[in-house]
Amino acid sequence: MRKKILVEGMKCENCAKHVKEALTSVDGITSVDVNLVDKYVIVETSAEVSEEAIKLAFDTEKYNVVGIEIL
């Protein structure tokens, strides 16, 4: 399954790296592609990953999830 995550607060490549690391640590997420310009992330999952699990990955970061869409 693919999901698009809209993220506020990403401003630089270092931000993108932190977001990618945070999402990669979530069980079930197999790939993470960050689009820094348009402020979204595409994740692919091997199992169902809840929106809550995705949002929890951002709890320790300074970024906010503003929306999640299934692609």
Buried (B, 14 or more C-beta within 10 A) or exposed (E): EEBBBBBEBBEEEEBBEBBBEBBEEBEBBEEBBBEBEEBBBBBBBEEEBEEEBBEEBBEEBEBEBEEBEEE
